[in-house]
Amino acid sequence: MKSGNKEFGKRLKELRESQGYTQEELSELVGLDCQTISRIETGYYFTSFENLKKFATALKVDLSELFAISHVKDNAELVNTINDMLINSDSSELQFIYKFISNLKQYKK
């Protein structure tokens, strides 16, 4: 299990709970199996860019908010966390990350 998956899962759970949704309710909103939501929240799975957009819509947040890691305290720590995630990523994950960051700019406008 990659640490990036765990961090994303914690954030997704935090956002889901802040909206008052159960895993089952969120699964219905995004069209994913409840077990899949559980596995994403615990870091065993990650998901596609299309599903990330569905999560953002269902949770009424900007796409970038899905990745706002509240427990990281400063920029240096954040850079180290991201660097560790990149170093431990395989080629397909790096390509996904690159595409995600490239596409993220259009959602920030």
N, C-alpha and C positions, 0 to 999 in steps of 0.2 A: 504494500500500500504506500503510495507516494504521499509525502507530507503536504504537497499542494492540494491533493484531493481532500485530505483531512481538513485543511484550512478552509477550502471552499465549502465543504460539507457543514462545518460549524457555522459559517456565515449564512448559508441557506437556511439552516435550522433556526438561527437567530431571527432572520427576516420572517420566516414562516410563523414563528411563535409571536412575533411582534404584531402580526396581522390577525392573530387569533385563529389561525388555521391548524387543523390536524394534518397529519401526513396524508390521510385519506382524502380530505378536502382539497389539498394542494394537488394530489395526483389526479383528481377529477378535473381540476382547472387546467392542468397542462397536458392531460391525456397520456399520463404515464402510470404504470402499475405502482401500487402503494409500496410494494417491496423494493422497487427501483428507487423510489424517493428515499426509503430507509437506507439503502446501500450508498446512495449519493451522500446523504447526510453523515454517514459513518466513515466516508472516505474510501469505500471499496470500489466505487464506480465514479467516473466523471461522466459528462454528457456532451451532446453535440451543441454546436453554435445555435442551431435552430431551437433546441430545447432551452438554451440559456435565454433566448429572446422570450420564450413562453413563460419562463420563471419570472423574468423581469415584468412582463405584462401582468401576470397573475398577482404578483406581490406589489404592483403599483410603484415600482422603482426604476430608475435608470439602469441600464445594463451594467454600467460601471459599479453601481452600488452592490451588485452581487459579489464583487471582489474587494469591497472595503473591509479590510482586516482590522477591526477595532482594537484587538489586543496588541498589535504592533505599535510600539510607542514612539519611535522616531524614524527619520528617513534612513539613517545608517542601518538600523535593524531591518527595515523594510527592504532595502537593497540587498542585504545579506540573505534574507529569506527568499527573495526572488532569485538571487544568484544560485542558491542551493537547489531551488526547484528546477532551474534551467540546467544545471550541471547533471542532475539526476534524471533528466528527460531523455527519451529516445528520439530518433529522427522524426517519427510521425507526430509525437507530442510537440516537438519544437516547431514543426510546420504549422500545427494547429495554433500554437501560441502566436506565431508570427501573423497568421491570417486574422486571428482574433484582435490583436493589437492594431493591425492595419485597418480593420473594419470598425474598431471602437471609435475612431476619430469621427466617423459620420454620425454616431449616436450622441456625441458630446456637443454637437452644434445646436 
